[in-house]
Amino acid sequence: MDAFTAGLLQRIKAAETDLTIARETGDDFLADVEQAELDDLHRLAAEHGVNLTAA
């Protein structure tokens, strides 16, 4: 796994964790921000052929 893929997967994991926390604490604004970040990271992964189902 190259550094780009590893970094991307790490950022996705962090965004997923932050999204869960935001939802659990009822912070709707932060949840929206984290969901947008997660959507962008998934788009970036798709553009670069990073398989997220195997991660």
Secondary structure, DSSP 8 states (H G I E B T S, - for coil): --HHHHHHHHHHHHHHHHHHHHHHTT-HHHHHHHHHHHHHHHHHHHHTT--STT-
